[in-house]
Amino acid sequence: MAAKKKTSTEATTAQEPTTPFSDKELEHFKQLILDKRHNATEDIERMHLQLEDSREQAENDSAYSFHMADAGTDAMEREKLYLMMARQQKFVGYLDRALERIENKTYGVCKVTGKPIAKERLEAVPHTEISIEAKLKQKK
């Protein structure tokens, strides 16, 4: 009987540390992350609608009733909305990666130290990938 060789993904998975949390705790974090993701996607949609409204308003204004300063202010407001949308989309990406770690059973393990991340830290920042210890070392 020949021994079966492990594929590279199987070897990588076998080396990854597993979560220090129970399935019940992981479900709690999953719900927390899903709630944050829902709120963030609602914010993105709301900002998108604001952008559409501002574009429609700009198209409806005549050249005589629209002052250059107003146009500049509107352009800055649109730019702020684009930046906030980009930030929220990046946040959603972090949350999606946290959900993947929950599914892979690697959630709550610091990617720098390999040690468990404190439950309190994950309650405050559920998408974090590093422990406070690693975060403090990064700041030095």
OpenMM code with the backbone's topology and positions (N, CA, C; nanometers):
from openmm import Vec3, app, unit

residues = "MET ALA ALA LYS LYS LYS THR SER THR GLU ALA THR THR ALA GLN GLU PRO THR THR PRO PHE SER ASP LYS GLU LEU GLU HIS PHE LYS GLN LEU ILE LEU ASP LYS ARG HIS ASN ALA THR GLU ASP ILE GLU ARG MET HIS LEU GLN LEU GLU ASP SER ARG GLU GLN ALA GLU ASN ASP SER ALA TYR SER PHE HIS MET ALA ASP ALA GLY THR ASP ALA MET GLU ARG GLU LYS LEU TYR LEU MET MET ALA ARG GLN GLN LYS PHE VAL GLY TYR LEU ASP ARG ALA LEU GLU ARG ILE GLU ASN LYS THR TYR GLY VAL CYS LYS VAL THR GLY LYS PRO ILE ALA LYS GLU ARG LEU GLU ALA VAL PRO HIS THR GLU ILE SER ILE GLU ALA LYS LEU LYS GLN LYS LYS".split()
positions = [
    Vec3(0.0840, -0.1164, 0.0000),
    Vec3(0.0000, 0.0000, 0.0000),
    Vec3(0.0894, 0.1239, 0.0000),
    Vec3(0.0741, 0.2097, -0.0983),
    Vec3(0.1568, 0.3297, -0.1107),
    Vec3(0.1002, 0.4410, -0.0232),
    Vec3(0.1929, 0.5151, 0.0380),
    Vec3(0.1513, 0.6281, 0.1209),
    Vec3(0.1100, 0.7448, 0.0314),
    Vec3(0.0025, 0.8054, 0.0664),
    Vec3(-0.0484, 0.9183, -0.0118),
    Vec3(0.0300, 1.0442, 0.0226),
    Vec3(0.0793, 1.1142, -0.0800),
    Vec3(0.1520, 1.2390, -0.0596),
    Vec3(0.0530, 1.3518, -0.0345),
    Vec3(0.0879, 1.4411, 0.0563),
    Vec3(0.0029, 1.5560, 0.0837),
    Vec3(0.0260, 1.6626, -0.0224),
    Vec3(-0.0828, 1.7255, -0.0629),
    Vec3(-0.0689, 1.8380, -0.1560),
    Vec3(-0.0200, 1.9588, -0.0782),
    Vec3(0.0213, 2.0633, -0.1482),
    Vec3(0.0748, 2.1817, -0.0809),
    Vec3(-0.0309, 2.2493, 0.0060),
    Vec3(-0.1569, 2.2475, -0.0377),
    Vec3(-0.2620, 2.3102, 0.0445),
    Vec3(-0.2889, 2.2279, 0.1698),
    Vec3(-0.2814, 2.0972, 0.1590),
    Vec3(-0.3005, 2.0130, 0.2772),
    Vec3(-0.1856, 2.0328, 0.3752),
    Vec3(-0.0644, 2.0460, 0.3246),
    Vec3(0.0516, 2.0659, 0.4106),
    Vec3(0.0426, 2.2014, 0.4807),
    Vec3(0.0004, 2.3041, 0.4079),
    Vec3(-0.0137, 2.4374, 0.4660),
    Vec3(-0.1209, 2.4378, 0.5736),
    Vec3(-0.2345, 2.3732, 0.5455),
    Vec3(-0.3443, 2.3686, 0.6409),
    Vec3(-0.3026, 2.2951, 0.7674),
    Vec3(-0.2233, 2.1912, 0.7531),
    Vec3(-0.1808, 2.1139, 0.8681),
    Vec3(-0.0885, 2.1966, 0.9580),
    Vec3(-0.0166, 2.2936, 0.9023),
    Vec3(0.0769, 2.3741, 0.9796),
    Vec3(0.0108, 2.4963, 1.0430),
    Vec3(-0.1036, 2.5383, 0.9934),
    Vec3(-0.1703, 2.6562, 1.0480),
    Vec3(-0.2235, 2.6263, 1.1874),
    Vec3(-0.2011, 2.7191, 1.2811),
    Vec3(-0.2563, 2.6976, 1.4149),
    Vec3(-0.4083, 2.7046, 1.4122),
    Vec3(-0.4705, 2.6268, 1.4966),
    Vec3(-0.6167, 2.6265, 1.4997),
    Vec3(-0.6664, 2.7244, 1.6042),
    Vec3(-0.7898, 2.7605, 1.5903),
    Vec3(-0.8513, 2.8607, 1.6760),
    Vec3(-0.8567, 2.8149, 1.8218),
    Vec3(-0.8380, 2.9093, 1.9142),
    Vec3(-0.8513, 2.8744, 2.0560),
    Vec3(-0.9957, 2.8800, 2.1053),
    Vec3(-1.0892, 2.9080, 2.0145),
    Vec3(-1.2278, 2.9272, 2.0532),
    Vec3(-1.3153, 2.8078, 2.0182),
    Vec3(-1.4203, 2.7914, 2.0970),
    Vec3(-1.5174, 2.6843, 2.0716),
    Vec3(-1.6066, 2.7239, 1.9543),
    Vec3(-1.6824, 2.6280, 1.9041),
    Vec3(-1.7745, 2.6566, 1.7938),
    Vec3(-1.8777, 2.7618, 1.8343),
    Vec3(-1.9224, 2.7573, 1.9597),
    Vec3(-2.0195, 2.8551, 2.0086),
    Vec3(-1.9586, 2.9954, 2.0077),
    Vec3(-1.8332, 3.0078, 2.0524),
    Vec3(-1.7656, 3.1375, 2.0526),
    Vec3(-1.7419, 3.1866, 1.9095),
    Vec3(-1.7039, 3.0946, 1.8219),
    Vec3(-1.6833, 3.1322, 1.6818),
    Vec3(-1.8136, 3.1823, 1.6202),
    Vec3(-1.9242, 3.1195, 1.6562),
    Vec3(-2.0545, 3.1631, 1.6054),
    Vec3(-2.0872, 3.3037, 1.6562),
    Vec3(-2.0515, 3.3309, 1.7809),
    Vec3(-2.0711, 3.4650, 1.8368),
    Vec3(-1.9919, 3.5684, 1.7555),
    Vec3(-1.8649, 3.5397, 1.7302),
    Vec3(-1.7812, 3.6323, 1.6535),
    Vec3(-1.8309, 3.6454, 1.5097),
    Vec3(-1.8766, 3.5353, 1.4543),
    Vec3(-1.9297, 3.5393, 1.3176),
    Vec3(-2.0497, 3.6331, 1.3102),
    Vec3(-2.1388, 3.6240, 1.4085),
    Vec3(-2.2566, 3.7111, 1.4102),
    Vec3(-2.2160, 3.8565, 1.4298),
    Vec3(-2.1193, 3.8800, 1.5167),
    Vec3(-2.0686, 4.0156, 1.5395),
    Vec3(-2.0119, 4.0741, 1.4097),
    Vec3(-1.9346, 3.9947, 1.3386),
    Vec3(-1.8740, 4.0390, 1.2126),
    Vec3(-1.9812, 4.0609, 1.1065),
    Vec3(-2.0772, 3.9698, 1.0980),
    Vec3(-2.1849, 3.9860, 0.9999),
    Vec3(-2.2663, 4.1128, 1.0257),
    Vec3(-2.2885, 4.1450, 1.1534),
    Vec3(-2.3599, 4.2684, 1.1874),
    Vec3(-2.2804, 4.3907, 1.1424),
    Vec3(-2.1504, 4.3905, 1.1710),
    Vec3(-2.0652, 4.5027, 1.1291),
    Vec3(-2.0600, 4.5129, 0.9769),
    Vec3(-2.0559, 4.3985, 0.9098),
    Vec3(-2.0514, 4.3973, 0.7633),
    Vec3(-2.1812, 4.4533, 0.7059),
    Vec3(-2.2927, 4.4151, 0.7653),
    Vec3(-2.4231, 4.4645, 0.7209),
    Vec3(-2.4300, 4.6170, 0.7347),
    Vec3(-2.3866, 4.6680, 0.8502),
    Vec3(-2.3873, 4.8126, 0.8726),
    Vec3(-2.2961, 4.8847, 0.7738),
    Vec3(-2.1804, 4.8271, 0.7470),
    Vec3(-2.0864, 4.8902, 0.6545),
    Vec3(-2.1410, 4.8918, 0.5122),
    Vec3(-2.2039, 4.7839, 0.4688),
    Vec3(-2.2597, 4.7819, 0.3335),
    Vec3(-2.3781, 4.8772, 0.3220),
    Vec3(-2.4544, 4.8930, 0.4305),
    Vec3(-2.5627, 4.9930, 0.4301),
    Vec3(-2.5049, 5.1340, 0.4172),
    Vec3(-2.3950, 5.1591, 0.4880),
    Vec3(-2.3290, 5.2904, 0.4780),
    Vec3(-2.2805, 5.3162, 0.3358),
    Vec3(-2.2236, 5.2146, 0.2736),
    Vec3(-2.1742, 5.2290, 0.1360),
    Vec3(-2.2900, 5.2616, 0.0423),
    Vec3(-2.4003, 5.1917, 0.0581),
    Vec3(-2.5179, 5.2158, -0.0267),
    Vec3(-2.5728, 5.3564, -0.0058),
    Vec3(-2.5783, 5.4003, 0.1208),
    Vec3(-2.6275, 5.5346, 0.1522),
    Vec3(-2.5379, 5.6406, 0.0876),
    Vec3(-2.4066, 5.6221, 0.0964),
    Vec3(-2.3135, 5.7179, 0.0361),
    Vec3(-2.3249, 5.7171, -0.1161),
    Vec3(-2.3468, 5.5992, -0.1717),
    Vec3(-2.3643, 5.5882, -0.3168),
    Vec3(-2.4873, 5.6671, -0.3616),
    Vec3(-2.5951, 5.6560, -0.2862),
    Vec3(-2.7168, 5.7320, -0.3178),
    Vec3(-2.6934, 5.8828, -0.3048),
    Vec3(-2.6155, 5.9234, -0.2046),
    Vec3(-2.5827, 6.0650, -0.1895),
    Vec3(-2.5057, 6.1163, -0.3115),
    Vec3(-2.4143, 6.0344, -0.3607),
    Vec3(-2.3375, 6.0739, -0.4796),
    Vec3(-2.4284, 6.0902, -0.6002),
    Vec3(-2.5206, 5.9965, -0.6172),
    Vec3(-2.6149, 6.0059, -0.7290),
    Vec3(-2.7005, 6.1310, -0.7173),
    Vec3(-2.7467, 6.1621, -0.5964),
    Vec3(-2.8278, 6.2819, -0.5752),
    Vec3(-2.7491, 6.4087, -0.6073),
    Vec3(-2.6222, 6.4115, -0.5654),
    Vec3(-2.5430, 6.5321, -0.5912),
    Vec3(-2.5146, 6.5489, -0.7404),
    Vec3(-2.4974, 6.4378, -0.8115),
    Vec3(-2.4774, 6.4461, -0.9571),
    Vec3(-2.6027, 6.4982, -1.0261),
    Vec3(-2.7183, 6.4467, -0.9854),
    Vec3(-2.8448, 6.4928, -1.0432),
    Vec3(-2.8673, 6.6403, -1.0144),
    Vec3(-2.8358, 6.6832, -0.8937),
    Vec3(-2.8514, 6.8231, -0.8568),
    Vec3(-2.7613, 6.9119, -0.9425),
    Vec3(-2.6370, 6.8686, -0.9642),
    Vec3(-2.5429, 6.9461, -1.0450),
    Vec3(-2.5909, 6.9566, -1.1896),
    Vec3(-2.6514, 6.8499, -1.2411),
    Vec3(-2.7014, 6.8513, -1.3788),
    Vec3(-2.8231, 6.9424, -1.3928),
    Vec3(-2.9039, 6.9546, -1.2877),
    Vec3(-3.0261, 7.0348, -1.2932),
    Vec3(-3.0019, 7.1837, -1.2726),
    Vec3(-2.8898, 7.2198, -1.2095),
    Vec3(-2.8609, 7.3615, -1.1859),
    Vec3(-2.8194, 7.4289, -1.3156),
    Vec3(-2.8702, 7.5499, -1.3360),
    Vec3(-2.8304, 7.6245, -1.4555),
    Vec3(-2.6977, 7.6946, -1.4295),
    Vec3(-2.6290, 7.7344, -1.5340),
    Vec3(-2.5000, 7.8008, -1.5225),
    Vec3(-2.5128, 7.9348, -1.4512),
    Vec3(-2.6280, 7.9993, -1.4612),
    Vec3(-2.6449, 8.1319, -1.4015),
    Vec3(-2.6719, 8.1256, -1.2512),
    Vec3(-2.7282, 8.0155, -1.2034),
    Vec3(-2.7630, 8.0081, -1.0618),
    Vec3(-2.6608, 7.9294, -0.9804),
    Vec3(-2.5549, 7.8874, -1.0434),
    Vec3(-2.4585, 7.8024, -0.9761),
    Vec3(-2.3252, 7.8757, -0.9661),
    Vec3(-2.2854, 7.9108, -0.8478),
    Vec3(-2.1634, 7.9875, -0.8244),
    Vec3(-2.0423, 7.8946, -0.8220),
    Vec3(-1.9259, 7.9461, -0.8619),
    Vec3(-1.8031, 7.8648, -0.8654),
    Vec3(-1.7673, 7.8099, -0.7273),
    Vec3(-1.7896, 7.8869, -0.6244),
    Vec3(-1.7595, 7.8397, -0.4887),
    Vec3(-1.8493, 7.7224, -0.4507),
    Vec3(-1.9752, 7.7312, -0.4940),
    Vec3(-2.0669, 7.6196, -0.4689),
    Vec3(-2.0208, 7.4945, -0.5412),
    Vec3(-1.9757, 7.5125, -0.6637),
    Vec3(-1.9262, 7.3981, -0.7416),
    Vec3(-1.8057, 7.3353, -0.6725),
    Vec3(-1.7167, 7.4183, -0.6198),
    Vec3(-1.5992, 7.3667, -0.5490),
    Vec3(-1.6366, 7.2916, -0.4233),
    Vec3(-1.7320, 7.3469, -0.3505),
    Vec3(-1.7784, 7.2803, -0.2284),
    Vec3(-1.8411, 7.1453, -0.2614),
    Vec3(-1.9233, 7.1428, -0.3639),
    Vec3(-1.9865, 7.0166, -0.4044),
    Vec3(-1.8824, 6.9141, -0.4473),
    Vec3(-1.7810, 6.9593, -0.5191),
    Vec3(-1.6754, 6.8671, -0.5631),
    Vec3(-1.6003, 6.8101, -0.4427),
    Vec3(-1.5736, 6.8939, -0.3441),
    Vec3(-1.5050, 6.8451, -0.2232),
    Vec3(-1.5921, 6.7457, -0.1468),
    Vec3(-1.7210, 6.7726, -0.1389),
    Vec3(-1.8121, 6.6807, -0.0703),
    Vec3(-1.8166, 6.5450, -0.1411),
    Vec3(-1.8197, 6.5486, -0.2743),
    Vec3(-1.8183, 6.4221, -0.3504),
    Vec3(-1.6883, 6.3460, -0.3260),
    Vec3(-1.5775, 6.4189, -0.3232),
    Vec3(-1.4473, 6.3553, -0.2989),
    Vec3(-1.4446, 6.2901, -0.1608),
    Vec3(-1.4989, 6.3592, -0.0594),
    Vec3(-1.5065, 6.3010, 0.0749),
    Vec3(-1.5904, 6.1738, 0.0740),
    Vec3(-1.7018, 6.1765, 0.0017),
    Vec3(-1.7867, 6.0577, -0.0052),
    Vec3(-1.7136, 5.9417, -0.0711),
    Vec3(-1.6395, 5.9699, -0.1795),
    Vec3(-1.5625, 5.8641, -0.2451),
    Vec3(-1.4589, 5.8048, -0.1498),
    Vec3(-1.3911, 5.8899, -0.0743),
    Vec3(-1.2908, 5.8407, 0.0200),
    Vec3(-1.3541, 5.7573, 0.1313),
    Vec3(-1.4686, 5.8039, 0.1821),
    Vec3(-1.5371, 5.7279, 0.2878),
    Vec3(-1.5882, 5.5938, 0.2339),
    Vec3(-1.6372, 5.5939, 0.1092),
    Vec3(-1.6828, 5.4680, 0.0492),
    Vec3(-1.5665, 5.3709, 0.0338),
    Vec3(-1.4521, 5.4212, -0.0113),
    Vec3(-1.3341, 5.3354, -0.0278),
    Vec3(-1.2903, 5.2778, 0.1061),
    Vec3(-1.2964, 5.3594, 0.2090),
    Vec3(-1.2577, 5.3131, 0.3428),
    Vec3(-1.3536, 5.2041, 0.3919),
    Vec3(-1.4821, 5.2247, 0.3713),
    Vec3(-1.5816, 5.1253, 0.4128),
    Vec3(-1.5652, 4.9951, 0.3333),
    Vec3(-1.5351, 5.0074, 0.2039),
    Vec3(-1.5153, 4.8874, 0.1217),
    Vec3(-1.3921, 4.8094, 0.1690),
    Vec3(-1.2890, 4.8813, 0.2084),
    Vec3(-1.1694, 4.8160, 0.2620),
    Vec3(-1.2045, 4.7439, 0.3926),
    Vec3(-1.2854, 4.8087, 0.4775),
    Vec3(-1.3299, 4.7498, 0.6035),
    Vec3(-1.4094, 4.6220, 0.5780),
    Vec3(-1.4974, 4.6245, 0.4779),
    Vec3(-1.5751, 4.5049, 0.4420),
    Vec3(-1.4807, 4.3927, 0.4002),
    Vec3(-1.3745, 4.4262, 0.3287),
    Vec3(-1.2755, 4.3257, 0.2903),
    Vec3(-1.2102, 4.2619, 0.4117),
    Vec3(-1.1758, 4.3433, 0.5120),
    Vec3(-1.1185, 4.2897, 0.6361),
    Vec3(-1.2180, 4.1967, 0.7053),
    Vec3(-1.3434, 4.2370, 0.7076),
    Vec3(-1.4465, 4.1540, 0.7709),
    Vec3(-1.4642, 4.0222, 0.6960),
    Vec3(-1.4598, 4.0277, 0.5625),
    Vec3(-1.4712, 3.9049, 0.4826),
    Vec3(-1.3559, 3.8098, 0.5120),
    Vec3(-1.2354, 3.8650, 0.5267),
    Vec3(-1.1203, 3.7797, 0.5589),
    Vec3(-1.1356, 3.7174, 0.6973),
    Vec3(-1.1930, 3.7928, 0.7910),
    Vec3(-1.2170, 3.7380, 0.9252),
    Vec3(-1.3179, 3.6232, 0.9188),
    Vec3(-1.4203, 3.6393, 0.8348),
    Vec3(-1.5181, 3.5304, 0.8176),
    Vec3(-1.4517, 3.4061, 0.7582),
    Vec3(-1.3585, 3.4259, 0.6665),
    Vec3(-1.2854, 3.3125, 0.6088),
    Vec3(-1.2039, 3.2416, 0.7168),
    Vec3(-1.1412, 3.3190, 0.8049),
    Vec3(-1.0629, 3.2579, 0.9131),
    Vec3(-1.1527, 3.1799, 1.0083),
    Vec3(-1.2741, 3.2283, 1.0298),
    Vec3(-1.3684, 3.1536, 1.1143),
    Vec3(-1.4010, 3.0207, 1.0472),
    Vec3(-1.4291, 3.0249, 0.9184),
    Vec3(-1.4607, 2.9014, 0.8445),
    Vec3(-1.3418, 2.8048, 0.8433),
    Vec3(-1.2198, 2.8589, 0.8340),
    Vec3(-1.0988, 2.7748, 0.8304),
    Vec3(-1.0527, 2.7313, 0.9689),
    Vec3(-1.1227, 2.7804, 1.0723),
    Vec3(-1.0875, 2.7507, 1.2118),
    Vec3(-0.9486, 2.8035, 1.2483),
    Vec3(-0.9113, 2.9195, 1.1897),
    Vec3(-0.7845, 2.9832, 1.2262),
    Vec3(-0.8098, 3.1207, 1.2879),
    Vec3(-0.9346, 3.1516, 1.3160),
    Vec3(-0.9722, 3.2809, 1.3734),
    Vec3(-0.9198, 3.2927, 1.5161),
    Vec3(-0.8690, 3.4113, 1.5492),
    Vec3(-0.8244, 3.4362, 1.6855),
    Vec3(-0.6810, 3.3974, 1.7112),
    Vec3(-0.6051, 3.3690, 1.6043),
    Vec3(-0.4643, 3.3352, 1.6178),
    Vec3(-0.3837, 3.4470, 1.5518),
    Vec3(-0.2892, 3.5031, 1.6259),
    Vec3(-0.2073, 3.6132, 1.5759),
    Vec3(-0.1200, 3.5647, 1.4601),
    Vec3(-0.1236, 3.6382, 1.3484),
    Vec3(-0.0443, 3.5973, 1.2324),
    Vec3(0.1033, 3.6301, 1.2507),
    Vec3(0.1372, 3.7117, 1.3509),
    Vec3(0.2771, 3.7471, 1.3764),
    Vec3(0.3390, 3.6523, 1.4790),
    Vec3(0.2717, 3.6372, 1.5926),
    Vec3(0.3285, 3.5570, 1.7019),
    Vec3(0.2811, 3.4121, 1.7017),
    Vec3(0.1666, 3.3860, 1.6399),
    Vec3(0.1096, 3.2511, 1.6413),
    Vec3(0.0359, 3.2196, 1.7706),
    Vec3(0.0292, 3.3174, 1.8594),
    Vec3(-0.0393, 3.2982, 1.9885),
    Vec3(-0.1855, 3.3409, 1.9753),
    Vec3(-0.2699, 3.2919, 2.0673),
    Vec3(-0.4110, 3.3342, 2.0651),
    Vec3(-0.4253, 3.4844, 2.0905),
    Vec3(-0.5210, 3.5453, 2.0224),
    Vec3(-0.5537, 3.6856, 2.0428),
    Vec3(-0.6571, 3.6921, 2.1556),
    Vec3(-0.6412, 3.7883, 2.2440),
    Vec3(-0.7321, 3.8016, 2.3581),
    Vec3(-0.8755, 3.8214, 2.3106),
    Vec3(-0.9674, 3.7552, 2.3787),
    Vec3(-1.1090, 3.7633, 2.3432),
    Vec3(-1.1592, 3.9076, 2.3507),
    Vec3(-1.1103, 3.9824, 2.4486),
    Vec3(-1.1508, 4.1224, 2.4642),
    Vec3(-1.1115, 4.2046, 2.3410),
    Vec3(-0.9916, 4.1776, 2.2876),
    Vec3(-0.9460, 4.2495, 2.1676),
    Vec3(-1.0354, 4.2158, 2.0494),
    Vec3(-1.0714, 4.0891, 2.0361),
    Vec3(-1.1567, 4.0474, 1.9249),
    Vec3(-1.2985, 4.1027, 1.9391),
    Vec3(-1.3433, 4.1231, 2.0616),
    Vec3(-1.4746, 4.1857, 2.0820),
    Vec3(-1.4716, 4.3299, 2.0313),
    Vec3(-1.3601, 4.3995, 2.0578),
    Vec3(-1.3471, 4.5396, 2.0177),
    Vec3(-1.3155, 4.5539, 1.8686),
    Vec3(-1.2276, 4.4672, 1.8185),
    Vec3(-1.1844, 4.4725, 1.6783),
    Vec3(-1.1927, 4.3306, 1.6223),
    Vec3(-1.3131, 4.2850, 1.5858),
    Vec3(-1.3302, 4.1441, 1.5488),
    Vec3(-1.2590, 4.1017, 1.4202),
    Vec3(-1.2132, 4.1972, 1.3400),
    Vec3(-1.1449, 4.1617, 1.2156),
    Vec3(-0.9929, 4.1592, 1.2296),
    Vec3(-0.9413, 4.1850, 1.3513),
    Vec3(-0.7969, 4.1927, 1.3696),
    Vec3(-0.7293, 4.0584, 1.3422),
    Vec3(-0.6069, 4.0682, 1.2931),
    Vec3(-0.5272, 3.9482, 1.2648),
    Vec3(-0.4073, 3.9383, 1.3569),
    Vec3(-0.3871, 4.0424, 1.4395),
    Vec3(-0.2697, 4.0419, 1.5266),
    Vec3(-0.3078, 4.0743, 1.6710),
    Vec3(-0.2260, 4.0247, 1.7620),
    Vec3(-0.2482, 4.0468, 1.9044),
    Vec3(-0.1995, 4.1861, 1.9435),
    Vec3(-0.2327, 4.2259, 2.0639),
    Vec3(-0.1867, 4.3561, 2.1136),
    Vec3(-0.0346, 4.3557, 2.1231),
    Vec3(0.0215, 4.2446, 2.1656),
    Vec3(0.1670, 4.2316, 2.1753),
    Vec3(0.2333, 4.2612, 2.0404),
    Vec3(0.1807, 4.2023, 1.9339),
    Vec3(0.2361, 4.2240, 1.8001),
    Vec3(0.2119, 4.3673, 1.7532),
    Vec3(0.0954, 4.4227, 1.7862),
    Vec3(0.0616, 4.5597, 1.7476),
    Vec3(0.1560, 4.6590, 1.8129),
    Vec3(0.1877, 4.6375, 1.9402),
    Vec3(0.2810, 4.7253, 2.0104),
    Vec3(0.4206, 4.7174, 1.9520),
    Vec3(0.4628, 4.5992, 1.9103),
    Vec3(0.5936, 4.5840, 1.8463),
    Vec3(0.5969, 4.6571, 1.7117),
    Vec3(0.4844, 4.6591, 1.6399),
    Vec3(0.4776, 4.7293, 1.5124),
    Vec3(0.4965, 4.8789, 1.5296),
    Vec3(0.4456, 4.9335, 1.6399),
    Vec3(0.4517, 5.0777, 1.6628),
    Vec3(0.5916, 5.1248, 1.7005),
    Vec3(0.6772, 5.0352, 1.7478),
    Vec3(0.8132, 5.0737, 1.7892),
    Vec3(0.9020, 5.0992, 1.6718),
] * unit.nanometer
topology = app.Topology()
chain = topology.addChain("A")
for resn in residues:
    res = topology.addResidue(resn, chain)
    for name in ("N", "CA", "C"):
        topology.addAtom(name, app.Element.getBySymbol(name[0]), res)
